[in-house]
Amino acid sequence: MLASRGGGYNEGTPREGWDHAEAWLPHGVSGMGLEPRFITAQLTLAEVNPAMAELIPLAKESLAAVEREIDALWSPVPAEV
């Protein structure tokens, strides 16, 4: 599952524990035999919310980490000669 969060809910943040999707979604889809994998970019509102301006570097770092994680899911296909 790809997701984004305008703020941050990681351990140690002021809103730690506010993310309810990661807690209940596995239960919701387990009956279908699915096990979700969460890849989440955080602080996505930092660039548009002046109160979050100091978090822009962390937002960029979060997005870059998500992009690396997504890229790692795909196996490169050898080019045909």
SULNOR-V552264 format. One record per pair of residues at least 12 apart in sequence whose ideal C-beta (glycine too) atoms are under 10 Angstrom apart, sorted by the first residue. I is the first residue (numbers start at 1). J is the second residue. D is the distance in whole Angstrom. If there is no record, write none. Layout:
[[I:J:D] [I:J:D]]
//
This chain:
[[1:21:8] [1:22:9] [1:25:7] [1:26:10] [1:29:9] [1:34:10] [1:36:5] [1:37:7] [1:38:5] [1:39:7] [1:40:8] [2:37:10] [2:38:8] [2:39:5] [2:40:8] [2:41:8] [2:66:8] [2:69:10] [2:70:8] [3:19:9] [3:21:7] [3:22:9] [3:25:10] [3:36:10] [3:38:7] [3:39:7] [3:40:4] [3:41:8] [3:42:9] [3:44:10] [3:66:9] [4:40:7] [4:41:5] [4:42:8] [4:43:9] [4:44:5] [4:45:9] [4:62:9] [4:63:9] [4:66:9] [5:18:9] [5:19:7] [5:21:9] [5:40:6] [5:41:7] [5:42:5] [5:43:7] [5:44:6] [5:45:9] [5:62:9] [6:42:8] [6:43:7] [6:44:6] [6:45:4] [6:46:8] [6:48:9] [6:49:8] [6:52:8] [6:59:10] [7:19:10] [7:42:7] [7:43:7] [7:44:9] [7:45:7] [7:46:9] [7:49:9] [7:52:8] [7:55:9] [8:40:10] [8:42:5] [8:43:5] [8:44:10] [8:46:9] [8:52:10] [8:55:8] [8:58:8] [8:59:9] [8:62:8] [9:21:10] [9:22:9] [9:40:9] [9:42:7] [10:40:10] [10:42:7] [10:43:10] [10:62:10] [13:42:9] [13:43:10] [19:38:9] [19:40:8] [19:42:10] [21:36:9] [21:38:8] [21:40:9] [22:36:8] [22:38:6] [22:40:8] [25:38:8] [26:38:9] [37:69:9] [37:73:9] [39:65:9] [39:66:6] [39:67:10] [39:69:5] [39:70:6] [39:73:9] [40:62:8] [40:65:10] [40:66:7] [40:69:10] [41:59:8] [41:60:10] [41:62:5] [41:63:5] [41:64:9] [41:65:8] [41:66:5] [41:67:9] [41:69:10] [42:55:9] [42:58:8] [42:59:7] [42:61:9] [42:62:5] [42:63:9] [42:65:9] [42:66:9] [43:55:5] [43:56:8] [43:57:10] [43:58:6] [43:59:4] [43:60:9] [43:61:9] [43:62:6] [43:63:9] [44:59:6] [44:62:8] [44:63:8] [45:59:8] [46:58:7] [46:59:4] [46:60:8] [46:62:9] [47:59:7] [47:60:9]]
//
